[in-house]
Amino acid sequence: MLMLYDYLPSQNAWKIRVLLGLLGIAYETRMVSIFEGESRTEAFLKLNPAGAVPVLAVDNGQAIAESNAILTLVAEGTPYLPTDRLARAKVMQWLFFEQYYVEPVIG
Ligand SMILES: N[C@@H](CCC(=O)N[C@@H](CS)C(=O)NCC(=O)O)C(=O)O
């Protein structure tokens, strides 16, 4: 079962929740109190050395961080991540746009 390390006010974690929900993928949630230092514990830093949510732990114990990397992992093989090169690059265009122009302002 997928495990999402989450923090409810996080817009980056929200994106993961939305996609998992749209695809009907079952997952478990572990809340991380980022303002209480839970994202800076030794255990959490092993999951994501950047000390931030979201993190998605997959079945084999590996974990992936960075919301848009998680989105592409989850979206692979679905219409949300096309195989056509140009269409796929267009998805990447908006994912990079979001991280550069939108996310820092909200953060
Ligand atoms: N670029 C990262 C940003 C992750 C991020 O900044 N997460 C925030 C919550 S939205 C966080 O966990 N901050 C805790 C900290 O930096 O200590 C992503 O897209 O996942």
The ligand as an SDF file (V2000), in Angstrom:
LIG
                    3D

 20 19  0  0  0  0  0  0  0  0999 V2000
    9.3550   21.6330   -4.2360 N   0  0  0  0  0  0  0  0  0  0  0  0
    8.8220   20.8410   -3.1660 C   0  0  0  0  0  0  0  0  0  0  0  0
    8.4300   21.7640   -2.0220 C   0  0  0  0  0  0  0  0  0  0  0  0
    8.0350   20.9780   -0.7830 C   0  0  0  0  0  0  0  0  0  0  0  0
    7.7160   21.9140    0.3590 C   0  0  0  0  0  0  0  0  0  0  0  0
    8.1530   23.0610    0.4030 O   0  0  0  0  0  0  0  0  0  0  0  0
    6.9430   21.3830    1.3130 N   0  0  0  0  0  0  0  0  0  0  0  0
    6.5830   22.1610    2.4810 C   0  0  0  0  0  0  0  0  0  0  0  0
    5.0890   22.0910    2.7180 C   0  0  0  0  0  0  0  0  0  0  0  0
    4.2220   22.7590    1.3360 S   0  0  0  0  0  0  0  0  0  0  0  0
    7.3010   21.5870    3.6800 C   0  0  0  0  0  0  0  0  0  0  0  0
    7.1960   20.4200    3.9680 O   0  0  0  0  0  0  0  0  0  0  0  0
    8.0780   22.4220    4.3980 N   0  0  0  0  0  0  0  0  0  0  0  0
    8.7280   21.9860    5.5910 C   0  0  0  0  0  0  0  0  0  0  0  0
   10.1180   22.5360    5.7020 C   0  0  0  0  0  0  0  0  0  0  0  0
   10.6420   23.0360    4.6930 O   0  0  0  0  0  0  0  0  0  0  0  0
   10.6660   22.4460    6.7770 O   0  0  0  0  0  0  0  0  0  0  0  0
    7.6330   20.0280   -3.6700 C   0  0  0  0  0  0  0  0  0  0  0  0
    7.0490   20.4120   -4.6920 O   0  0  0  0  0  0  0  0  0  0  0  0
    7.3140   18.9800   -3.0770 O   0  0  0  0  0  0  0  0  0  0  0  0
  1  2  1  0
  2  3  1  0
  2 18  1  0
  3  4  1  0
  4  5  1  0
  5  6  2  0
  5  7  1  0
  7  8  1  0
  8  9  1  0
  8 11  1  0
  9 10  1  0
 11 12  2  0
 11 13  1  0
 13 14  1  0
 14 15  1  0
 15 16  2  0
 15 17  1  0
 18 19  2  0
 18 20  1  0
M  END
$$$$
